[in-house]
Amino acid sequence: MPEDLFQELIQETDEETAILQRNNQVKKDIYTDKTDFIIESEKFLSKEKMIMVRKHTRFVDFPKHKHDYIEINYVYNGRLEQKVGDEDIVLKKGELLLLNQYIEHEIKACQREDIIINFIIQPQFFDYIFSYLTADNIENNIGDFLINSLFNHTQSGQFLYFAVSEVKSIQELIHKIIKEIMKPSLLSESTIKLYMGLLMIELIKHSDKIEKQNESFMQYQLIMESLKYIEEHYKEASLYELADKLNQPHYRLSKDIKKVTNKTFKELLQEKRLQEAKELLKNTDIPISTVVEQVGYDNISYFYRIFKNKYGQTPRKFREKLMNHS
């Protein structure tokens, strides 16, 4: 453990000093503006960032709450005692807990030597790593967790507890992420995304180190393959081709996709195509008609209509506004 980083982390924050001086409870308005205790990512994470770290506030019991983001609790030093759903869990140094945005947990007061790092991760981040994962190389529990994290309608609270204190590759990656976020440089944003993607892959490789998990309810394998297919083949993708690849009747696959993601295959495909079109409009000067063709549409009027429905302006206005601001 780098001594300088430890000394920095063990210092009291202003919030902790106020708690010690006044024996306060957690000030809810630091974390949320909502009536329910749902911690909001925007309190700590700027809109253009997808990942942030925050030291957990010590010296006070943290009441039952949820988040609107994915959280990883990592014990940098000491221990963390909490109740997650109905499970009592004690994390030890080097261990971590993945929590999706629907699981409730409450945390017992940490002592001075208990240094807990909370990773705040926007669910959209997992879009970046889906292309690296296939149903053949991902364990059910992690695949299920990722899908539930991405698709908000499921409302299925999940956690995964990894006893990985002895796994050197995971410890090194976590410490690198912490340092990049706390001491940022020019390329830190890209580096953090890369490290976090590698961390998820390392956790998948060490899924035998999962100590506890809540019961899984979802059959995920076909959905993982479907999402990966859309990600890689959005220009010419079709439900019938996908169903053929997966040896499934198209009507059953369509029903499964809708059940898990709350979106039809067509809606998921359209979302991906519009996302790609937006990037092309933003980062290239190719004609809009070419953009339309490159993302898989042959009807420019239809494209204009769905783009405006999604983003509130036509592709031309979107590009003009970007040019005026550059």
C-alpha positions in Angstrom: 0.0 0.0 0.0 1.6 3.3 -1.0 2.2 5.2 2.2 1.5 8.7 0.7 -1.9 7.6 -0.7 -2.8 6.0 2.6 -1.9 9.2 4.5 -4.1 11.2 2.1 -7.0 8.8 2.4 -6.9 8.6 6.2 -7.3 12.4 6.6 -10.8 13.5 7.8 -13.0 15.1 5.2 -15.1 18.2 6.1 -18.1 16.0 6.4 -16.4 13.6 8.8 -15.1 16.5 10.9 -18.6 17.9 11.2 -19.9 14.4 12.2 -17.2 14.1 14.9 -17.8 17.6 16.3 -21.6 17.5 16.4 -22.2 13.7 16.6 -24.4 14.2 13.6 -26.3 11.8 11.5 -25.7 11.6 7.8 -26.8 14.8 6.1 -29.1 13.5 3.4 -29.1 16.6 1.2 -25.4 15.9 0.5 -26.4 12.8 -1.3 -29.9 13.3 -2.7 -32.7 15.8 -3.4 -35.2 13.0 -3.5 -37.7 12.1 -0.8 -36.6 8.5 -0.8 -32.9 7.9 0.1 -31.6 7.2 -3.4 -28.1 8.6 -3.7 -27.8 10.5 -7.0 -24.7 10.2 -9.2 -24.9 13.8 -10.3 -24.0 14.8 -6.7 -20.5 13.4 -7.3 -20.1 12.7 -11.0 -20.1 15.3 -13.8 -22.3 14.5 -16.8 -19.4 13.8 -19.1 -17.8 11.3 -16.7 -18.8 7.7 -16.3 -16.6 6.6 -13.4 -15.6 8.3 -10.2 -14.3 7.3 -6.8 -15.3 8.6 -3.4 -14.0 7.7 0.0 -16.8 6.3 2.2 -17.8 8.6 5.1 -16.6 7.2 8.4 -17.7 7.6 12.1 -21.5 7.3 11.4 -24.0 4.6 10.7 -25.2 5.0 7.1 -28.9 4.4 6.8 -30.6 2.1 4.3 -30.4 3.5 0.8 -30.2 2.8 -2.9 -28.2 4.5 -5.7 -29.1 5.5 -9.3 -25.7 4.1 -10.4 -23.6 0.9 -10.1 -21.5 1.0 -7.0 -18.3 -1.0 -6.1 -17.3 -1.0 -2.4 -13.6 -1.7 -2.1 -11.8 -2.1 1.3 -8.5 -0.3 0.9 -7.7 -0.8 4.6 -9.6 -2.2 7.6 -13.1 -3.7 7.1 -16.6 -2.7 6.1 -19.7 -4.1 7.9 -23.0 -3.8 6.2 -26.4 -5.3 5.5 -27.1 -5.8 1.8 -30.7 -6.8 1.1 -31.3 -9.4 3.8 -27.6 -10.5 4.0 -25.1 -9.4 6.7 -21.7 -9.0 5.0 -18.3 -8.1 6.4 -15.8 -7.1 3.7 -12.1 -7.4 4.7 -9.1 -5.6 3.2 -8.7 -6.1 -0.5 -12.3 -7.5 -1.0 -15.0 -5.8 -3.0 -18.7 -5.8 -3.5 -20.6 -5.0 -6.7 -24.1 -3.5 -6.1 -26.6 -2.6 -8.8 -28.9 0.4 -8.5 -31.8 -1.6 -7.1 -30.3 -3.2 -4.1 -30.7 -1.6 -0.7 -27.9 -1.6 1.9 -27.1 0.0 5.2 -23.6 0.4 6.6 -22.3 0.3 10.1 -20.0 3.2 11.2 -16.4 2.8 10.1 -13.4 3.5 12.4 -10.5 5.8 11.5 -8.4 3.0 10.0 -11.3 1.7 7.9 -10.6 3.2 4.4 -13.4 2.3 2.0 -13.3 3.4 -1.6 -16.7 3.6 -3.4 -16.6 3.4 -7.2 -19.5 5.3 -8.8 -20.2 3.9 -12.2 -22.9 5.0 -14.7 -24.8 1.9 -16.0 -24.1 3.1 -19.6 -20.4 2.2 -19.0 -21.2 -1.4 -19.5 -22.1 -0.6 -23.1 -18.4 -0.1 -23.6 -17.5 -3.6 -22.4 -20.3 -5.6 -23.9 -18.3 -6.0 -27.1 -15.6 -7.9 -25.2 -18.0 -10.3 -23.6 -19.8 -13.3 -25.0 -22.2 -15.8 -23.5 -19.5 -18.5 -23.8 -16.9 -16.8 -21.6 -19.0 -15.1 -18.9 -20.5 -16.7 -15.8 -24.2 -16.6 -15.3 -24.0 -14.5 -12.1 -22.0 -11.8 -13.7 -23.9 -11.8 -17.0 -27.1 -11.5 -15.0 -25.7 -8.7 -12.9 -24.6 -6.7 -16.0 -28.0 -7.1 -17.8 -29.9 -6.1 -14.7 -27.6 -3.1 -14.3 -28.2 -1.9 -17.8 -31.9 -2.3 -18.1 -33.7 -0.2 -15.5 -37.1 -1.8 -15.8 -36.0 -5.1 -14.1 -35.8 -3.5 -10.7 -34.0 -6.6 -9.5 -31.7 -5.8 -6.6 -28.4 -7.7 -7.0 -25.0 -7.9 -5.5 -21.8 -9.9 -5.9 -19.2 -10.2 -3.1 -15.7 -11.0 -4.4 -13.1 -12.3 -1.9 -10.2 -11.3 -4.1 -7.7 -9.9 -1.6 -5.1 -12.4 -2.8 -5.6 -11.8 -6.5 -2.7 -9.6 -7.4 -3.9 -8.6 -10.9 -7.2 -7.3 -9.4 -5.5 -5.4 -6.6 -3.1 -3.7 -8.9 -5.9 -2.6 -11.3 -8.0 -1.2 -8.5 -5.1 0.8 -7.1 -4.3 2.1 -10.6 -7.9 3.3 -11.0 -7.8 5.0 -7.6 -4.6 6.8 -8.5 -5.8 7.9 -11.9 -8.9 9.4 -10.5 -7.3 11.1 -7.5 -4.3 12.4 -9.4 -5.6 12.9 -13.0 -3.4 13.5 -16.0 -4.2 14.3 -19.7 -5.2 10.8 -20.6 -6.8 9.7 -17.3 -10.4 9.6 -18.6 -9.5 7.0 -21.3 -7.1 5.2 -19.0 -9.8 4.8 -16.3 -12.3 3.3 -18.8 -9.7 0.9 -20.0 -8.7 -0.2 -16.5 -12.3 -0.6 -15.4 -13.0 -2.8 -18.4 -10.0 -4.9 -17.6 -11.1 -5.1 -14.0 -14.5 -6.5 -15.0 -12.8 -9.1 -17.2 -10.5 -10.0 -14.3 -13.5 -10.4 -12.0 -15.2 -12.7 -14.6 -12.0 -14.8 -14.8 -12.0 -15.1 -11.0 -15.7 -15.7 -10.6 -14.8 -18.7 -8.4 -13.9 -16.1 -5.8 -17.5 -15.0 -5.5 -18.2 -15.5 -1.8 -21.9 -14.6 -1.7 -24.5 -13.5 -4.2 -28.2 -13.1 -4.1 -30.4 -15.5 -6.0 -30.5 -14.9 -9.8 -33.8 -14.8 -11.6 -32.9 -14.2 -15.2 -31.9 -16.4 -18.1 -29.4 -14.2 -19.7 -27.4 -16.1 -22.3 -29.5 -15.4 -25.4 -29.8 -11.8 -24.4 -26.1 -11.3 -24.1 -25.6 -12.8 -27.5 -28.4 -10.6 -28.9 -26.9 -7.4 -27.5 -23.4 -8.3 -28.8 -24.9 -9.0 -32.2 -26.6 -5.6 -32.4 -23.4 -3.9 -31.2 -21.3 -5.5 -33.9 -23.8 -5.8 -36.8 -26.1 -2.8 -36.4 -25.8 -1.7 -40.1 -27.4 -4.9 -41.5 -28.8 -6.6 -38.4 -32.1 -8.4 -38.5 -34.1 -10.4 -36.0 -34.4 -13.3 -38.4 -30.7 -13.6 -39.0 -30.0 -13.4 -35.2 -32.6 -16.0 -34.5 -31.0 -18.3 -37.1 -27.6 -17.7 -35.6 -28.9 -18.7 -32.1 -31.1 -21.5 -33.4 -34.2 -20.0 -31.9 -37.7 -19.3 -33.3 -37.7 -15.6 -34.1 -41.0 -15.0 -32.3 -39.7 -16.6 -29.1 -36.4 -14.7 -29.2 -38.4 -11.5 -29.8 -40.5 -12.2 -26.7 -37.4 -13.0 -24.6 -35.6 -9.8 -25.6 -38.7 -7.7 -24.8 -39.2 -9.5 -21.5 -35.6 -8.9 -20.3 -34.8 -5.4 -21.8 -38.4 -4.0 -21.9 -37.5 -3.0 -25.5 -38.1 -4.8 -28.8 -35.3 -5.9 -31.0 -36.2 -3.1 -33.4 -36.1 -0.5 -30.6 -32.7 -1.8 -29.4 -31.3 -1.7 -33.0 -32.7 1.8 -33.6 -31.2 3.0 -30.4 -27.7 1.7 -31.5 -28.0 3.1 -35.0 -29.0 6.6 -33.7 -26.2 6.5 -31.2 -23.7 5.7 -34.0 -25.3 8.4 -36.3 -24.9 11.0 -33.6 -21.2 10.1 -33.2 -20.7 10.4 -37.0 -22.4 13.8 -37.1 -20.3 15.0 -34.2 -16.9 13.7 -35.2 -17.0 13.7 -39.1 -18.0 16.1 -41.8 -19.4 13.4 -44.2 -22.8 14.3 -45.8 -25.9 13.4 -43.7 -27.1 11.1 -46.6 -23.9 9.1 -46.1 -24.4 9.0 -42.3 -27.8 7.6 -42.9 -26.4 4.9 -45.2 -23.6 4.0 -42.9 -25.8 3.3 -39.9 -28.1 1.0 -42.0 -31.0 3.1 -43.2 -32.1 3.7 -46.8 -34.9 6.2 -46.2 -33.6 9.6 -45.3 -37.0 11.0 -44.4 -37.6 8.2 -41.9 -34.2 8.7 -40.4 -34.8 12.5 -40.0 -38.1 11.7 -38.2 -36.7 9.1 -35.7 -33.6 11.2 -35.1 -35.7 14.3 -34.2 -38.0 12.1 -32.0 -34.9 10.9 -30.1 -32.8 14.1 -29.8 -35.4 16.9 -30.2 -33.8 18.3 -33.4 -33.0 17.3 -36.9 -29.6 15.9 -37.8 -28.8 19.1 -39.7 -29.7 21.3 -36.7 -27.7 19.0 -34.4 -24.6 19.4 -36.6 -25.0 23.1 -37.0 -25.3 23.7 -33.3 -22.1 21.7 -32.7 -20.3 23.8 -35.3 -21.6 27.1 -33.8 -20.2 26.0 -30.4 -16.8 24.9 -31.7 
